[in-house]
């Protein structure tokens, strides 16, 4: 009986956790277009899962918005393999750390491989940041760092948010 109650409790918690995600997705779909400087109606530039319209908050032009969207898509494509490598290496490292047979040399080699992939990803993130700075005005870039929709009052934990990271 206790096992059955535990299963019911776990299912209930999972259902409760799914509700905010569904509401956030619905809210993001219902964002209203914002006018640009010339008064034309522009669709919102999705800043991610929090339903934040960065176009309105930064005062982006249509050209800037399209450049940012292309930059985000390119960054996602450029880093997809690195992110998959990172995920795989972390899983392999976890397996080595739990393994009784793993040697220190094997673990060190996995850490070095992980460091190399992380360094390559950092380089791509900094290149993306430079491209972002080239698109935005200095005022827009400064304001972007403080937007809550980019996580924790700025860039978040793993770089600029906004895509399917």
C-alpha distance (Angstrom), angle and dihedral (degrees) to the residues before:
residue distance angle dihedral
X1 . . .
X2 3.81 . .
X3 3.79 90.1 .
X4 3.80 90.5 53.3
X5 3.81 91.6 49.7
X6 3.81 90.0 49.9
X7 3.80 91.1 53.1
X8 3.80 91.2 49.0
X9 3.82 90.6 49.0
X10 3.82 92.2 50.0
X11 3.82 91.9 49.2
X12 3.81 90.6 48.4
X13 3.80 92.5 50.7
X14 3.81 91.2 48.4
X15 3.80 90.2 50.7
X16 3.80 91.4 49.9
X17 3.80 91.1 50.0
X18 3.80 91.3 51.1
X19 3.82 94.0 56.0
X20 3.86 97.9 70.3
X21 3.80 90.8 47.6
X22 3.79 91.4 51.6
X23 3.80 91.6 47.2
X24 3.81 91.9 49.1
X25 3.80 91.0 50.7
X26 3.80 90.7 49.7
X27 3.82 91.9 47.6
X28 3.81 90.9 51.1
X29 3.81 90.2 51.7
X30 3.82 91.2 52.7
X31 3.81 98.2 53.5
X32 3.76 111.4 132.6
X33 3.78 122.0 -126.9
X34 3.79 116.2 -99.0
X35 3.79 125.3 -141.6
X36 3.79 118.6 -115.3
X37 3.81 123.8 -140.5
X38 3.82 91.1 -77.1
X39 3.82 92.9 49.1
X40 3.82 96.2 -107.8
X41 3.78 115.0 144.2
X42 3.79 111.8 -111.3
X43 3.78 126.3 -171.3
X44 3.80 113.2 -115.9
X45 3.79 118.0 -90.1
X46 3.76 102.4 -124.7
X47 3.78 110.3 -125.9
X48 3.71 92.3 -174.2
X49 3.71 139.4 -93.5
X50 3.78 99.4 -18.4
X51 3.80 97.4 70.6
X52 3.80 93.3 -117.8
X53 3.81 117.2 155.5
X54 3.80 103.1 -147.9
X55 3.80 91.5 179.3
X56 3.79 90.6 69.2
X57 3.79 95.0 39.2
X58 3.80 94.2 50.5
X59 3.80 97.8 33.2
X60 3.80 93.0 -124.2
X61 3.77 122.0 -173.5
X62 3.80 119.9 -130.0
X63 3.81 89.1 -105.9
X64 3.81 92.4 52.0
X65 3.80 91.1 47.9
X66 3.79 92.7 52.0
X67 3.81 91.2 46.4
X68 3.81 90.8 50.6
X69 3.79 91.8 49.0
X70 3.81 91.1 50.4
X71 3.81 90.6 46.5
X72 3.80 91.7 51.3
X73 3.80 92.3 48.5
X74 3.80 91.9 47.2
X75 3.81 91.9 48.6
X76 3.79 90.5 50.8
X77 3.80 91.4 50.5
X78 3.82 93.0 44.4
X79 3.79 93.7 50.7
X80 3.80 100.9 37.5
X81 3.81 94.5 95.4
X82 3.81 92.2 44.0
X83 3.80 91.8 51.1
X84 3.80 90.8 49.2
X85 3.82 90.4 48.8
X86 3.79 89.9 49.4
X87 3.80 91.7 51.4
X88 3.80 91.8 48.2
X89 3.80 93.9 46.6
X90 3.80 91.6 49.5
X91 3.79 90.7 51.7
X92 3.80 91.2 47.7
X93 3.79 91.2 47.6
X94 3.78 90.7 50.4
X95 3.78 89.3 51.9
X96 3.78 91.4 50.0
X97 3.79 92.7 48.4
X98 3.81 90.6 52.5
X99 3.78 93.3 43.8
X100 3.79 120.1 101.0
X101 3.81 91.9 -155.3
X102 3.82 97.7 50.2
X103 3.79 115.2 112.2
X104 3.75 126.6 -142.1
X105 3.82 89.3 -113.9
X106 3.82 91.0 56.8
X107 3.80 91.5 48.9
X108 3.82 92.0 46.5
X109 3.82 90.2 50.2
X110 3.81 90.7 51.8
X111 3.82 90.7 48.7
X112 3.82 89.7 51.1
X113 3.80 91.7 50.0
X114 3.81 89.0 48.7
X115 3.82 90.6 49.8
X116 3.82 91.1 51.8
X117 3.81 93.1 51.9
X118 3.81 91.3 45.3
X119 3.81 90.2 51.0
X120 3.81 90.9 51.0
X121 3.81 90.2 49.3
X122 3.83 91.3 48.4
X123 3.80 89.4 52.1
X124 3.82 91.2 52.3
X125 3.82 90.4 47.1
X126 3.81 91.7 52.7
X127 3.81 91.2 46.6
X128 3.81 88.1 51.1
X129 3.82 90.2 49.5
X130 3.81 90.5 52.5
X131 3.80 90.4 50.9
X132 3.80 89.7 48.4
X133 3.81 90.7 52.1
X134 3.81 89.1 51.5
X135 3.83 91.4 55.0
X136 3.81 98.6 44.1
X137 3.76 128.3 60.1
X138 3.82 114.9 -113.7
X139 3.82 89.0 -105.7
X140 3.81 92.6 51.2
X141 3.80 91.8 47.1
X142 3.81 91.7 50.4
X143 3.80 90.7 48.7
X144 3.82 92.3 46.9
X145 3.80 92.1 61.8
X146 3.81 90.1 60.3
X147 3.81 98.9 48.6
X148 3.79 111.6 117.5
X149 3.80 91.6 -146.2
X150 3.80 86.9 70.1
X151 3.79 89.9 62.2
X152 3.78 131.8 -97.6
X153 3.77 93.3 13.0
X154 3.77 94.6 -56.6
X155 3.75 143.7 14.6
X156 3.78 97.4 -11.3
X157 3.76 125.8 -138.8
X158 3.78 102.8 -51.7
X159 3.75 107.6 26.9
X160 3.77 133.9 -76.9
X161 3.77 113.6 -7.9
X162 3.70 127.7 -146.3
X163 3.75 107.6 95.0
X164 3.71 136.3 69.5
X165 3.69 93.7 -71.3
